[in-house]
Amino acid sequence: MDVQEILHTIGERLQSSATVKCVYGDPITTGDRTVIPIARVKFGFGAGGGKFTGSGGGGGVRADPAGMVEVTPAGSTFIAFRDYRQLGVAFGIGLLAGMLLSRRKR
């Protein structure tokens, strides 16, 4: 199997494993309102081989909730989900920086 075939196989497997349905499920309709889930999906993969060595490859996929689209007779609206992990990291860095600065002043 050559490198191009390996990459193609890895890509197909990753594509089938990370879908919006895997993160959320199917769209939900209630009355005249439909909610469509939106996910942010990231892929990464690689492969290699040599003349005197074997060939191989691997990859990974990550799917995170991004938001939803609400569809009503009045129109469509995208509602983003906030990622509180980023806020937590920023808070932690600020707290650590404050502690370090207060120790230097002493």
C-alpha positions as CSV (number, residue, x, y, z in Angstrom):
1,M,0.0,0.0,0.0
2,D,1.5,3.4,-1.0
3,V,1.4,6.6,1.1
4,Q,-1.4,8.1,-1.0
5,E,-3.7,5.0,-0.4
6,I,-2.8,5.1,3.4
7,L,-3.8,8.8,3.6
8,H,-7.0,8.2,1.7
9,T,-8.0,5.3,4.0
10,I,-7.2,7.3,7.1
11,G,-9.2,10.3,5.8
12,E,-12.2,8.2,5.1
13,R,-12.2,6.6,8.5
14,L,-11.8,9.9,10.3
15,Q,-14.6,11.5,8.2
16,S,-17.1,8.9,9.1
17,S,-16.2,9.0,12.8
18,A,-16.6,12.7,13.5
19,T,-19.9,14.1,12.5
20,V,-22.4,16.5,14.0
21,K,-24.6,13.5,14.9
22,C,-21.7,12.1,17.0
23,V,-21.6,15.3,19.0
24,Y,-25.3,16.2,19.2
25,G,-27.7,14.0,17.4
26,D,-30.4,14.8,14.9
27,P,-32.1,18.2,14.4
28,I,-35.1,18.7,16.7
29,T,-38.5,20.1,15.5
30,T,-41.2,21.3,17.9
31,G,-44.2,23.1,16.5
32,D,-42.9,25.7,14.0
33,R,-39.4,25.7,15.4
34,T,-36.4,23.6,14.4
35,V,-33.1,23.5,16.2
36,I,-30.1,22.3,14.2
37,P,-26.9,21.4,16.1
38,I,-23.6,22.8,14.9
39,A,-20.2,21.2,15.7
40,R,-16.6,22.3,15.1
41,V,-14.7,19.3,13.8
42,K,-10.9,19.2,13.4
43,F,-8.9,16.5,11.6
44,G,-5.2,15.8,11.6
45,F,-3.4,12.9,9.9
46,G,-0.2,11.9,8.2
47,A,1.5,8.9,6.6
48,G,4.9,8.0,5.4
49,G,7.0,5.3,4.0
50,G,10.4,4.6,2.6
51,K,12.1,2.4,0.1
52,F,13.7,0.2,2.7
53,T,11.2,0.6,5.5
54,G,7.5,-0.1,5.9
55,S,4.8,2.4,5.5
56,G,2.2,3.5,8.0
57,G,0.1,6.4,9.1
58,G,-2.3,7.6,11.7
59,G,-4.7,10.4,12.5
60,G,-7.0,11.9,15.0
61,V,-10.2,13.9,15.1
62,R,-11.8,16.2,17.6
63,A,-15.4,17.4,17.6
64,D,-16.7,20.1,19.9
65,P,-20.1,21.7,20.2
66,A,-20.1,25.1,18.5
67,G,-23.7,26.3,18.6
68,M,-27.1,25.8,17.0
69,V,-29.2,27.3,14.3
70,E,-32.8,28.0,15.3
71,V,-35.2,28.1,12.4
72,T,-38.6,29.7,12.8
73,P,-41.1,31.3,10.4
74,A,-39.6,34.6,11.3
75,G,-36.1,33.5,10.1
76,S,-33.0,31.7,11.1
77,T,-30.6,32.6,14.0
78,F,-27.2,31.2,14.9
79,I,-26.7,30.8,18.7
80,A,-23.0,30.3,19.6
81,F,-22.0,28.2,22.6
82,R,-19.4,29.9,24.8
83,D,-16.2,27.9,25.6
84,Y,-15.7,28.5,29.3
85,R,-12.4,26.6,29.2
86,Q,-10.7,29.6,27.5
87,L,-12.1,31.9,30.2
88,G,-10.9,29.6,32.9
89,V,-7.3,29.5,31.5
90,A,-7.2,33.3,31.2
91,F,-8.5,33.6,34.8
92,G,-5.8,31.2,36.0
93,I,-3.0,33.0,34.2
94,G,-4.2,36.3,35.6
95,L,-4.4,34.9,39.1
96,L,-0.9,33.4,38.8
97,A,0.6,36.7,37.5
98,G,-1.0,38.6,40.3
99,M,0.4,36.3,42.9
100,L,3.9,36.5,41.4
101,L,3.8,40.3,41.2
102,S,2.6,40.6,44.8
103,R,5.5,38.4,46.0
104,R,8.0,40.6,44.1
105,K,6.7,43.8,45.8
106,R,7.4,42.3,49.3
